Amino acid sequence: MEYEGTGLSTGSRVTYRVPSRFGDVTRLCRQGTVAGEPIFDQYTMEVWVPVQPDGSSDDAEPRLIRKESIIEVG
């Protein structure tokens, strides 16, 4: 099921930005697979996407990635 015309659906491949260890958002990018439906947080007014990063074990918990941090869906 696609989420509101974004192309984000379970199993979609995504490329996303991650913050550096120093707190600033840099050009560090990771890839992974969407592991579930996006979650809207009414307190922060942000949409979070559960992503299983490439290279992580199958039983590892997905990471929640801000929708704005996703730079490519494909």
Distance bins in CASP14 RR format, pairs under 12 A and 6 or more apart:
PFRMAT RR
TARGET T0000
AUTHOR 0000-0000-0000
RMODE 2
METHOD distances of the structure
MODEL  1
1 7 0 0 0 0 0 1 0 0 0 0 0
1 8 0 0 0 0 1 0 0 0 0 0 0
1 9 1 0 1 0 0 0 0 0 0 0 0
1 10 1 0 0 1 0 0 0 0 0 0 0
1 11 0 0 0 0 0 1 0 0 0 0 0
1 12 0 0 0 0 0 1 0 0 0 0 0
1 34 0 0 0 0 0 1 0 0 0 0 0
1 36 0 0 0 0 1 0 0 0 0 0 0
1 37 1 0 0 1 0 0 0 0 0 0 0
1 38 0 0 0 0 0 1 0 0 0 0 0
2 8 1 0 0 1 0 0 0 0 0 0 0
2 9 1 0 1 0 0 0 0 0 0 0 0
2 10 0 0 0 0 1 0 0 0 0 0 0
2 11 0 0 0 0 0 1 0 0 0 0 0
2 12 0 0 0 0 1 0 0 0 0 0 0
2 34 0 0 0 0 0 1 0 0 0 0 0
2 36 0 0 0 0 0 1 0 0 0 0 0
2 37 0 0 0 0 1 0 0 0 0 0 0
2 38 0 0 0 0 0 1 0 0 0 0 0
2 73 0 0 0 0 0 1 0 0 0 0 0
3 9 1 0 0 1 0 0 0 0 0 0 0
3 10 0 0 0 0 1 0 0 0 0 0 0
3 11 0 0 0 0 0 1 0 0 0 0 0
3 12 0 0 0 0 1 0 0 0 0 0 0
3 34 0 0 0 0 1 0 0 0 0 0 0
3 36 0 0 0 0 1 0 0 0 0 0 0
3 37 1 0 0 1 0 0 0 0 0 0 0
3 38 1 0 1 0 0 0 0 0 0 0 0
3 39 0 0 0 0 0 1 0 0 0 0 0
3 40 0 0 0 0 1 0 0 0 0 0 0
3 47 0 0 0 0 1 0 0 0 0 0 0
3 48 0 0 0 0 0 1 0 0 0 0 0
3 49 0 0 0 0 1 0 0 0 0 0 0
3 50 0 0 0 0 0 1 0 0 0 0 0
3 67 0 0 0 0 1 0 0 0 0 0 0
3 70 0 0 0 0 0 1 0 0 0 0 0
3 73 0 0 0 0 0 1 0 0 0 0 0
4 37 0 0 0 0 0 1 0 0 0 0 0
4 38 0 0 0 0 1 0 0 0 0 0 0
4 40 0 0 0 0 0 1 0 0 0 0 0
4 47 0 0 0 0 1 0 0 0 0 0 0
4 67 0 0 0 0 0 1 0 0 0 0 0
5 12 0 0 0 0 0 1 0 0 0 0 0
5 38 0 0 0 0 0 1 0 0 0 0 0
5 67 0 0 0 0 0 1 0 0 0 0 0
5 73 0 0 0 0 0 1 0 0 0 0 0
6 12 0 0 0 0 1 0 0 0 0 0 0
6 14 0 0 0 0 0 1 0 0 0 0 0
6 34 0 0 0 0 0 1 0 0 0 0 0
6 37 0 0 0 0 0 1 0 0 0 0 0
6 38 1 0 0 1 0 0 0 0 0 0 0
6 47 0 0 0 0 1 0 0 0 0 0 0
6 49 0 0 0 0 1 0 0 0 0 0 0
6 67 1 0 0 1 0 0 0 0 0 0 0
6 68 0 0 0 0 0 1 0 0 0 0 0
6 70 0 0 0 0 1 0 0 0 0 0 0
6 72 0 0 0 0 0 1 0 0 0 0 0
6 73 1 0 0 1 0 0 0 0 0 0 0
6 74 0 0 0 0 0 1 0 0 0 0 0
7 13 0 0 0 0 0 1 0 0 0 0 0
7 14 0 0 0 0 1 0 0 0 0 0 0
7 34 0 0 0 0 1 0 0 0 0 0 0
7 38 0 0 0 0 0 1 0 0 0 0 0
7 49 0 0 0 0 0 1 0 0 0 0 0
7 67 0 0 0 0 0 1 0 0 0 0 0
7 70 0 0 0 0 1 0 0 0 0 0 0
7 72 0 0 0 0 0 1 0 0 0 0 0
7 73 1 0 1 0 0 0 0 0 0 0 0
7 74 0 0 0 0 1 0 0 0 0 0 0
8 14 1 0 0 1 0 0 0 0 0 0 0
8 16 0 0 0 0 0 1 0 0 0 0 0
8 33 0 0 0 0 0 1 0 0 0 0 0
8 34 1 0 1 0 0 0 0 0 0 0 0
8 35 0 0 0 0 0 1 0 0 0 0 0
8 36 0 0 0 0 1 0 0 0 0 0 0
8 37 0 0 0 0 1 0 0 0 0 0 0
8 38 1 0 0 1 0 0 0 0 0 0 0
8 39 0 0 0 0 0 1 0 0 0 0 0
8 47 0 0 0 0 1 0 0 0 0 0 0
8 48 0 0 0 0 0 1 0 0 0 0 0
8 49 1 0 0 1 0 0 0 0 0 0 0
8 50 0 0 0 0 0 1 0 0 0 0 0
8 51 0 0 0 0 1 0 0 0 0 0 0
8 65 0 0 0 0 0 1 0 0 0 0 0
8 67 1 0 0 1 0 0 0 0 0 0 0
8 70 1 0 0 1 0 0 0 0 0 0 0
8 72 0 0 0 0 0 1 0 0 0 0 0
8 73 1 0 0 1 0 0 0 0 0 0 0
8 74 0 0 0 0 1 0 0 0 0 0 0
9 33 0 0 0 0 0 1 0 0 0 0 0
9 34 1 0 0 1 0 0 0 0 0 0 0
9 35 0 0 0 0 0 1 0 0 0 0 0
9 36 0 0 0 0 1 0 0 0 0 0 0
9 37 0 0 0 0 1 0 0 0 0 0 0
9 38 0 0 0 0 1 0 0 0 0 0 0
9 49 0 0 0 0 0 1 0 0 0 0 0
9 50 0 0 0 0 0 1 0 0 0 0 0
9 73 0 0 0 0 1 0 0 0 0 0 0
9 74 0 0 0 0 0 1 0 0 0 0 0
10 33 0 0 0 0 1 0 0 0 0 0 0
10 34 1 0 1 0 0 0 0 0 0 0 0
10 35 1 0 0 1 0 0 0 0 0 0 0
10 36 1 0 1 0 0 0 0 0 0 0 0
10 37 1 0 0 1 0 0 0 0 0 0 0
10 38 0 0 0 0 0 1 0 0 0 0 0
10 49 0 0 0 0 0 1 0 0 0 0 0
10 50 0 0 0 0 1 0 0 0 0 0 0
10 51 0 0 0 0 0 1 0 0 0 0 0
10 52 0 0 0 0 0 1 0 0 0 0 0
10 62 0 0 0 0 0 1 0 0 0 0 0
11 32 0 0 0 0 1 0 0 0 0 0 0
11 33 1 0 1 0 0 0 0 0 0 0 0
11 34 1 0 1 0 0 0 0 0 0 0 0
11 35 1 0 0 1 0 0 0 0 0 0 0
11 36 1 0 0 1 0 0 0 0 0 0 0
11 37 0 0 0 0 0 1 0 0 0 0 0
11 49 0 0 0 0 0 1 0 0 0 0 0
11 50 0 0 0 0 0 1 0 0 0 0 0
11 51 0 0 0 0 1 0 0 0 0 0 0
11 52 0 0 0 0 1 0 0 0 0 0 0
11 62 0 0 0 0 0 1 0 0 0 0 0
11 73 0 0 0 0 0 1 0 0 0 0 0
11 74 0 0 0 0 1 0 0 0 0 0 0
12 31 0 0 0 0 0 1 0 0 0 0 0
12 32 0 0 0 0 1 0 0 0 0 0 0
12 33 1 0 0 1 0 0 0 0 0 0 0
12 34 1 0 1 0 0 0 0 0 0 0 0
12 35 0 0 0 0 1 0 0 0 0 0 0
12 36 0 0 0 0 1 0 0 0 0 0 0
12 37 0 0 0 0 0 1 0 0 0 0 0
12 38 0 0 0 0 0 1 0 0 0 0 0
12 49 0 0 0 0 1 0 0 0 0 0 0
12 50 0 0 0 0 0 1 0 0 0 0 0
12 51 0 0 0 0 1 0 0 0 0 0 0
12 52 0 0 0 0 0 1 0 0 0 0 0
12 70 0 0 0 0 1 0 0 0 0 0 0
12 72 0 0 0 0 0 1 0 0 0 0 0
12 73 1 0 1 0 0 0 0 0 0 0 0
12 74 1 0 0 1 0 0 0 0 0 0 0
13 30 0 0 0 0 0 1 0 0 0 0 0
13 31 1 0 0 1 0 0 0 0 0 0 0
13 32 1 0 0 1 0 0 0 0 0 0 0
13 33 1 0 1 0 0 0 0 0 0 0 0
13 34 1 0 0 1 0 0 0 0 0 0 0
13 35 0 0 0 0 0 1 0 0 0 0 0
13 51 0 0 0 0 1 0 0 0 0 0 0
13 52 0 0 0 0 0 1 0 0 0 0 0
13 53 0 0 0 0 0 1 0 0 0 0 0
13 54 0 0 0 0 1 0 0 0 0 0 0
13 70 0 0 0 0 0 1 0 0 0 0 0
13 72 0 0 0 0 1 0 0 0 0 0 0
13 73 1 0 0 1 0 0 0 0 0 0 0
13 74 1 0 1 0 0 0 0 0 0 0 0
14 29 0 0 0 0 0 1 0 0 0 0 0
14 30 0 0 0 0 1 0 0 0 0 0 0
14 31 1 0 0 1 0 0 0 0 0 0 0
14 32 1 0 1 0 0 0 0 0 0 0 0
14 33 1 0 0 1 0 0 0 0 0 0 0
14 34 1 0 0 1 0 0 0 0 0 0 0
14 35 0 0 0 0 0 1 0 0 0 0 0
14 36 0 0 0 0 0 1 0 0 0 0 0
14 38 0 0 0 0 0 1 0 0 0 0 0
14 49 1 0 0 1 0 0 0 0 0 0 0
14 50 0 0 0 0 0 1 0 0 0 0 0
14 51 1 0 0 1 0 0 0 0 0 0 0
14 52 0 0 0 0 0 1 0 0 0 0 0
14 53 0 0 0 0 0 1 0 0 0 0 0
14 54 0 0 0 0 0 1 0 0 0 0 0
14 62 0 0 0 0 0 1 0 0 0 0 0
14 63 0 0 0 0 0 1 0 0 0 0 0
14 65 1 0 0 1 0 0 0 0 0 0 0
14 66 0 0 0 0 0 1 0 0 0 0 0
14 67 0 0 0 0 1 0 0 0 0 0 0
14 69 0 0 0 0 1 0 0 0 0 0 0
14 70 1 0 1 0 0 0 0 0 0 0 0
14 71 0 0 0 0 1 0 0 0 0 0 0
14 72 1 0 0 1 0 0 0 0 0 0 0
14 73 1 0 1 0 0 0 0 0 0 0 0
14 74 1 0 0 1 0 0 0 0 0 0 0
15 27 0 0 0 0 0 1 0 0 0 0 0
15 28 0 0 0 0 0 1 0 0 0 0 0
15 29 1 0 1 0 0 0 0 0 0 0 0
15 30 1 0 0 1 0 0 0 0 0 0 0
15 31 1 0 1 0 0 0 0 0 0 0 0
15 32 1 0 0 1 0 0 0 0 0 0 0
15 33 0 0 0 0 0 1 0 0 0 0 0
15 34 0 0 0 0 0 1 0 0 0 0 0
15 51 0 0 0 0 0 1 0 0 0 0 0
15 53 0 0 0 0 0 1 0 0 0 0 0
15 54 0 0 0 0 0 1 0 0 0 0 0
15 65 0 0 0 0 0 1 0 0 0 0 0
15 69 0 0 0 0 1 0 0 0 0 0 0
15 70 1 0 0 1 0 0 0 0 0 0 0
15 71 1 0 1 0 0 0 0 0 0 0 0
15 72 1 0 1 0 0 0 0 0 0 0 0
15 73 0 0 0 0 1 0 0 0 0 0 0
15 74 0 0 0 0 1 0 0 0 0 0 0
16 25 0 0 0 0 0 1 0 0 0 0 0
16 27 0 0 0 0 0 1 0 0 0 0 0
16 28 0 0 0 0 1 0 0 0 0 0 0
16 29 1 0 0 1 0 0 0 0 0 0 0
16 30 1 0 1 0 0 0 0 0 0 0 0
16 31 1 0 0 1 0 0 0 0 0 0 0
16 32 1 0 0 1 0 0 0 0 0 0 0
16 33 0 0 0 0 0 1 0 0 0 0 0
16 34 0 0 0 0 0 1 0 0 0 0 0
16 48 0 0 0 0 0 1 0 0 0 0 0
16 49 0 0 0 0 1 0 0 0 0 0 0
16 50 0 0 0 0 0 1 0 0 0 0 0
16 51 1 0 0 1 0 0 0 0 0 0 0
16 52 0 0 0 0 0 1 0 0 0 0 0
16 53 0 0 0 0 1 0 0 0 0 0 0
16 54 0 0 0 0 0 1 0 0 0 0 0
16 63 0 0 0 0 1 0 0 0 0 0 0
16 64 0 0 0 0 0 1 0 0 0 0 0
16 65 1 0 1 0 0 0 0 0 0 0 0
16 66 0 0 0 0 1 0 0 0 0 0 0
16 67 0 0 0 0 1 0 0 0 0 0 0
16 68 0 0 0 0 1 0 0 0 0 0 0
16 69 1 0 1 0 0 0 0 0 0 0 0
16 70 1 0 1 0 0 0 0 0 0 0 0
16 71 1 0 0 1 0 0 0 0 0 0 0
16 72 0 0 0 0 1 0 0 0 0 0 0
16 73 0 0 0 0 1 0 0 0 0 0 0
17 24 0 0 0 0 0 1 0 0 0 0 0
17 25 1 0 0 1 0 0 0 0 0 0 0
17 26 1 0 0 1 0 0 0 0 0 0 0
17 27 1 0 0 1 0 0 0 0 0 0 0
17 28 1 0 0 1 0 0 0 0 0 0 0
17 29 1 0 1 0 0 0 0 0 0 0 0
17 30 0 0 0 0 1 0 0 0 0 0 0
17 31 0 0 0 0 0 1 0 0 0 0 0
17 51 0 0 0 0 0 1 0 0 0 0 0
17 65 0 0 0 0 1 0 0 0 0 0 0
17 66 0 0 0 0 1 0 0 0 0 0 0
17 67 0 0 0 0 0 1 0 0 0 0 0
17 68 0 0 0 0 1 0 0 0 0 0 0
17 69 1 0 1 0 0 0 0 0 0 0 0
17 70 0 0 0 0 1 0 0 0 0 0 0
17 71 1 0 0 1 0 0 0 0 0 0 0
17 72 0 0 0 0 0 1 0 0 0 0 0
18 24 0 0 0 0 0 1 0 0 0 0 0
18 25 0 0 0 0 1 0 0 0 0 0 0
18 26 0 0 0 0 1 0 0 0 0 0 0
18 27 0 0 0 0 1 0 0 0 0 0 0
18 28 1 0 1 0 0 0 0 0 0 0 0
18 29 1 0 0 1 0 0 0 0 0 0 0
18 30 1 0 1 0 0 0 0 0 0 0 0
18 31 0 0 0 0 0 1 0 0 0 0 0
18 32 0 0 0 0 0 1 0 0 0 0 0
18 51 0 0 0 0 0 1 0 0 0 0 0
18 53 0 0 0 0 1 0 0 0 0 0 0
18 63 0 0 0 0 1 0 0 0 0 0 0
18 65 0 0 0 0 1 0 0 0 0 0 0
18 66 0 0 0 0 0 1 0 0 0 0 0
18 69 1 0 0 1 0 0 0 0 0 0 0
18 70 0 0 0 0 0 1 0 0 0 0 0
18 71 0 0 0 0 0 1 0 0 0 0 0
19 25 1 0 1 0 0 0 0 0 0 0 0
19 26 1 0 0 1 0 0 0 0 0 0 0
19 27 0 0 0 0 0 1 0 0 0 0 0
19 28 1 0 0 1 0 0 0 0 0 0 0
19 29 0 0 0 0 0 1 0 0 0 0 0
19 30 0 0 0 0 0 1 0 0 0 0 0
19 65 0 0 0 0 0 1 0 0 0 0 0
19 66 0 0 0 0 0 1 0 0 0 0 0
19 69 0 0 0 0 1 0 0 0 0 0 0
20 26 1 0 1 0 0 0 0 0 0 0 0
20 27 0 0 0 0 1 0 0 0 0 0 0
20 28 1 0 0 1 0 0 0 0 0 0 0
20 29 0 0 0 0 0 1 0 0 0 0 0
21 28 0 0 0 0 1 0 0 0 0 0 0
22 28 0 0 0 0 0 1 0 0 0 0 0
25 66 0 0 0 0 0 1 0 0 0 0 0
25 68 0 0 0 0 0 1 0 0 0 0 0
25 69 0 0 0 0 1 0 0 0 0 0 0
25 71 0 0 0 0 0 1 0 0 0 0 0
26 69 0 0 0 0 0 1 0 0 0 0 0
27 71 0 0 0 0 0 1 0 0 0 0 0
28 69 0 0 0 0 0 1 0 0 0 0 0
28 71 0 0 0 0 0 1 0 0 0 0 0
29 53 0 0 0 0 0 1 0 0 0 0 0
29 54 0 0 0 0 0 1 0 0 0 0 0
29 65 0 0 0 0 0 1 0 0 0 0 0
29 69 0 0 0 0 1 0 0 0 0 0 0
29 70 0 0 0 0 0 1 0 0 0 0 0
29 71 1 0 0 1 0 0 0 0 0 0 0
29 72 0 0 0 0 1 0 0 0 0 0 0
30 51 0 0 0 0 1 0 0 0 0 0 0
30 52 0 0 0 0 0 1 0 0 0 0 0
30 53 1 0 1 0 0 0 0 0 0 0 0
30 54 1 0 0 1 0 0 0 0 0 0 0
30 55 0 0 0 0 1 0 0 0 0 0 0
30 56 0 0 0 0 0 1 0 0 0 0 0
30 63 0 0 0 0 1 0 0 0 0 0 0
30 65 0 0 0 0 1 0 0 0 0 0 0
30 69 0 0 0 0 1 0 0 0 0 0 0
30 70 0 0 0 0 0 1 0 0 0 0 0
30 71 0 0 0 0 0 1 0 0 0 0 0
30 72 0 0 0 0 0 1 0 0 0 0 0
31 51 0 0 0 0 1 0 0 0 0 0 0
31 52 0 0 0 0 0 1 0 0 0 0 0
31 53 1 0 0 1 0 0 0 0 0 0 0
31 54 1 0 1 0 0 0 0 0 0 0 0
31 55 0 0 0 0 1 0 0 0 0 0 0
31 56 0 0 0 0 0 1 0 0 0 0 0
31 65 0 0 0 0 0 1 0 0 0 0 0
31 70 0 0 0 0 0 1 0 0 0 0 0
31 71 0 0 0 0 0 1 0 0 0 0 0
31 72 0 0 0 0 1 0 0 0 0 0 0
31 73 0 0 0 0 0 1 0 0 0 0 0
31 74 0 0 0 0 0 1 0 0 0 0 0
32 49 0 0 0 0 0 1 0 0 0 0 0
32 50 0 0 0 0 0 1 0 0 0 0 0
32 51 1 0 1 0 0 0 0 0 0 0 0
32 52 1 0 0 1 0 0 0 0 0 0 0
32 53 1 0 1 0 0 0 0 0 0 0 0
32 54 1 0 1 0 0 0 0 0 0 0 0
32 55 0 0 0 0 1 0 0 0 0 0 0
32 56 0 0 0 0 1 0 0 0 0 0 0
32 60 0 0 0 0 0 1 0 0 0 0 0
32 62 0 0 0 0 1 0 0 0 0 0 0
32 63 0 0 0 0 1 0 0 0 0 0 0
32 65 0 0 0 0 1 0 0 0 0 0 0
32 70 0 0 0 0 0 1 0 0 0 0 0
32 72 0 0 0 0 0 1 0 0 0 0 0
32 73 0 0 0 0 0 1 0 0 0 0 0
32 74 0 0 0 0 0 1 0 0 0 0 0
33 49 0 0 0 0 0 1 0 0 0 0 0
33 50 0 0 0 0 1 0 0 0 0 0 0
33 51 1 0 0 1 0 0 0 0 0 0 0
33 52 1 0 1 0 0 0 0 0 0 0 0
33 53 0 0 0 0 1 0 0 0 0 0 0
33 54 1 0 0 1 0 0 0 0 0 0 0
33 55 0 0 0 0 0 1 0 0 0 0 0
33 56 0 0 0 0 1 0 0 0 0 0 0
33 58 0 0 0 0 0 1 0 0 0 0 0
33 62 0 0 0 0 1 0 0 0 0 0 0
33 63 0 0 0 0 0 1 0 0 0 0 0
33 65 0 0 0 0 0 1 0 0 0 0 0
33 73 0 0 0 0 0 1 0 0 0 0 0
33 74 0 0 0 0 0 1 0 0 0 0 0
34 48 0 0 0 0 0 1 0 0 0 0 0
34 49 1 0 0 1 0 0 0 0 0 0 0
34 50 1 0 0 1 0 0 0 0 0 0 0
34 51 1 0 1 0 0 0 0 0 0 0 0
34 52 1 0 0 1 0 0 0 0 0 0 0
34 53 0 0 0 0 0 1 0 0 0 0 0
34 62 0 0 0 0 1 0 0 0 0 0 0
34 63 0 0 0 0 0 1 0 0 0 0 0
34 64 0 0 0 0 0 1 0 0 0 0 0
34 65 0 0 0 0 1 0 0 0 0 0 0
34 67 0 0 0 0 0 1 0 0 0 0 0
34 70 0 0 0 0 1 0 0 0 0 0 0
34 73 0 0 0 0 1 0 0 0 0 0 0
34 74 0 0 0 0 0 1 0 0 0 0 0
35 48 0 0 0 0 0 1 0 0 0 0 0
35 49 0 0 0 0 1 0 0 0 0 0 0
35 50 1 0 1 0 0 0 0 0 0 0 0
35 51 1 0 0 1 0 0 0 0 0 0 0
35 52 1 0 1 0 0 0 0 0 0 0 0
35 53 0 0 0 0 1 0 0 0 0 0 0
35 56 0 0 0 0 0 1 0 0 0 0 0
35 58 0 0 0 0 0 1 0 0 0 0 0
35 60 0 0 0 0 0 1 0 0 0 0 0
35 61 0 0 0 0 1 0 0 0 0 0 0
35 62 1 1 0 0 0 0 0 0 0 0 0
35 63 0 0 0 0 1 0 0 0 0 0 0
35 64 0 0 0 0 1 0 0 0 0 0 0
35 65 0 0 0 0 0 1 0 0 0 0 0
36 48 0 0 0 0 0 1 0 0 0 0 0
36 49 1 0 0 1 0 0 0 0 0 0 0
36 50 1 0 1 0 0 0 0 0 0 0 0
36 51 0 0 0 0 1 0 0 0 0 0 0
36 52 0 0 0 0 1 0 0 0 0 0 0
36 62 1 0 0 1 0 0 0 0 0 0 0
36 63 0 0 0 0 0 1 0 0 0 0 0
36 64 0 0 0 0 0 1 0 0 0 0 0
36 65 0 0 0 0 0 1 0 0 0 0 0
37 47 0 0 0 0 0 1 0 0 0 0 0
37 48 0 0 0 0 0 1 0 0 0 0 0
37 49 0 0 0 0 1 0 0 0 0 0 0
37 50 1 0 0 1 0 0 0 0 0 0 0
37 62 0 0 0 0 0 1 0 0 0 0 0
37 67 0 0 0 0 0 1 0 0 0 0 0
38 46 0 0 0 0 0 1 0 0 0 0 0
38 47 1 0 1 0 0 0 0 0 0 0 0
38 48 1 0 0 1 0 0 0 0 0 0 0
38 49 1 0 1 0 0 0 0 0 0 0 0
38 50 1 0 0 1 0 0 0 0 0 0 0
38 51 0 0 0 0 0 1 0 0 0 0 0
38 62 0 0 0 0 0 1 0 0 0 0 0
38 64 0 0 0 0 1 0 0 0 0 0 0
38 65 0 0 0 0 1 0 0 0 0 0 0
38 66 0 0 0 0 0 1 0 0 0 0 0
38 67 1 0 0 1 0 0 0 0 0 0 0
38 68 0 0 0 0 0 1 0 0 0 0 0
38 70 0 0 0 0 1 0 0 0 0 0 0
38 73 0 0 0 0 0 1 0 0 0 0 0
39 46 0 0 0 0 1 0 0 0 0 0 0
39 47 1 0 0 1 0 0 0 0 0 0 0
39 48 1 0 1 0 0 0 0 0 0 0 0
39 49 1 0 0 1 0 0 0 0 0 0 0
39 50 1 0 0 1 0 0 0 0 0 0 0
39 51 0 0 0 0 0 1 0 0 0 0 0
39 62 0 0 0 0 0 1 0 0 0 0 0
39 64 1 0 0 1 0 0 0 0 0 0 0
39 65 0 0 0 0 0 1 0 0 0 0 0
39 66 0 0 0 0 0 1 0 0 0 0 0
39 67 0 0 0 0 1 0 0 0 0 0 0
40 46 1 0 0 1 0 0 0 0 0 0 0
40 47 1 0 1 0 0 0 0 0 0 0 0
40 48 1 0 0 1 0 0 0 0 0 0 0
40 49 0 0 0 0 0 1 0 0 0 0 0
40 64 0 0 0 0 0 1 0 0 0 0 0
40 66 0 0 0 0 0 1 0 0 0 0 0
40 67 0 0 0 0 1 0 0 0 0 0 0
41 47 1 0 0 1 0 0 0 0 0 0 0
41 48 1 0 0 1 0 0 0 0 0 0 0
41 49 0 0 0 0 0 1 0 0 0 0 0
41 64 0 0 0 0 1 0 0 0 0 0 0
41 66 0 0 0 0 1 0 0 0 0 0 0
41 67 0 0 0 0 0 1 0 0 0 0 0
42 48 0 0 0 0 0 1 0 0 0 0 0
44 64 0 0 0 0 0 1 0 0 0 0 0
44 66 0 0 0 0 1 0 0 0 0 0 0
44 67 0 0 0 0 0 1 0 0 0 0 0
44 68 0 0 0 0 0 1 0 0 0 0 0
45 66 0 0 0 0 0 1 0 0 0 0 0
45 67 0 0 0 0 0 1 0 0 0 0 0
45 68 0 0 0 0 0 1 0 0 0 0 0
46 64 0 0 0 0 1 0 0 0 0 0 0
46 65 0 0 0 0 0 1 0 0 0 0 0
46 66 1 0 1 0 0 0 0 0 0 0 0
46 67 1 0 0 1 0 0 0 0 0 0 0
46 68 1 0 0 1 0 0 0 0 0 0 0
46 69 0 0 0 0 0 1 0 0 0 0 0
47 64 0 0 0 0 0 1 0 0 0 0 0
47 65 0 0 0 0 1 0 0 0 0 0 0
47 66 1 0 0 1 0 0 0 0 0 0 0
47 67 1 0 1 0 0 0 0 0 0 0 0
47 68 0 0 0 0 1 0 0 0 0 0 0
47 69 0 0 0 0 0 1 0 0 0 0 0
47 70 0 0 0 0 1 0 0 0 0 0 0
48 62 0 0 0 0 0 1 0 0 0 0 0
48 63 0 0 0 0 1 0 0 0 0 0 0
48 64 1 0 1 0 0 0 0 0 0 0 0
48 65 1 0 0 1 0 0 0 0 0 0 0
48 66 1 0 0 1 0 0 0 0 0 0 0
48 67 1 0 0 1 0 0 0 0 0 0 0
48 68 0 0 0 0 0 1 0 0 0 0 0
48 69 0 0 0 0 1 0 0 0 0 0 0
48 70 0 0 0 0 0 1 0 0 0 0 0
49 62 0 0 0 0 1 0 0 0 0 0 0
49 63 0 0 0 0 1 0 0 0 0 0 0
49 64 1 0 0 1 0 0 0 0 0 0 0
49 65 1 0 1 0 0 0 0 0 0 0 0
49 66 1 0 0 1 0 0 0 0 0 0 0
49 67 1 0 1 0 0 0 0 0 0 0 0
49 68 0 0 0 0 0 1 0 0 0 0 0
49 69 0 0 0 0 1 0 0 0 0 0 0
49 70 1 0 0 1 0 0 0 0 0 0 0
49 73 0 0 0 0 1 0 0 0 0 0 0
50 60 0 0 0 0 0 1 0 0 0 0 0
50 61 0 0 0 0 1 0 0 0 0 0 0
50 62 1 1 0 0 0 0 0 0 0 0 0
50 63 1 0 0 1 0 0 0 0 0 0 0
50 64 1 0 1 0 0 0 0 0 0 0 0
50 65 1 0 0 1 0 0 0 0 0 0 0
50 66 0 0 0 0 0 1 0 0 0 0 0
50 67 0 0 0 0 0 1 0 0 0 0 0
50 70 0 0 0 0 0 1 0 0 0 0 0
51 60 0 0 0 0 0 1 0 0 0 0 0
51 61 0 0 0 0 0 1 0 0 0 0 0
51 62 1 0 1 0 0 0 0 0 0 0 0
51 63 1 0 1 0 0 0 0 0 0 0 0
51 64 1 0 0 1 0 0 0 0 0 0 0
51 65 1 0 1 0 0 0 0 0 0 0 0
51 66 0 0 0 0 0 1 0 0 0 0 0
51 67 0 0 0 0 0 1 0 0 0 0 0
51 69 0 0 0 0 1 0 0 0 0 0 0
51 70 0 0 0 0 1 0 0 0 0 0 0
51 73 0 0 0 0 0 1 0 0 0 0 0
52 58 0 0 0 0 1 0 0 0 0 0 0
52 59 0 0 0 0 0 1 0 0 0 0 0
52 60 1 0 0 1 0 0 0 0 0 0 0
52 61 0 0 0 0 1 0 0 0 0 0 0
52 62 1 0 1 0 0 0 0 0 0 0 0
52 63 1 0 0 1 0 0 0 0 0 0 0
52 64 0 0 0 0 0 1 0 0 0 0 0
52 65 0 0 0 0 0 1 0 0 0 0 0
53 60 0 0 0 0 1 0 0 0 0 0 0
53 61 0 0 0 0 0 1 0 0 0 0 0
53 62 0 0 0 0 1 0 0 0 0 0 0
53 63 1 0 0 1 0 0 0 0 0 0 0
53 64 0 0 0 0 0 1 0 0 0 0 0
53 65 0 0 0 0 1 0 0 0 0 0 0
54 60 0 0 0 0 0 1 0 0 0 0 0
54 63 0 0 0 0 0 1 0 0 0 0 0
56 62 0 0 0 0 1 0 0 0 0 0 0
56 63 0 0 0 0 1 0 0 0 0 0 0
63 69 0 0 0 0 0 1 0 0 0 0 0
63 70 0 0 0 0 0 1 0 0 0 0 0
64 70 0 0 0 0 0 1 0 0 0 0 0
65 71 0 0 0 0 0 1 0 0 0 0 0
65 73 0 0 0 0 0 1 0 0 0 0 0
67 73 0 0 0 0 0 1 0 0 0 0 0
END
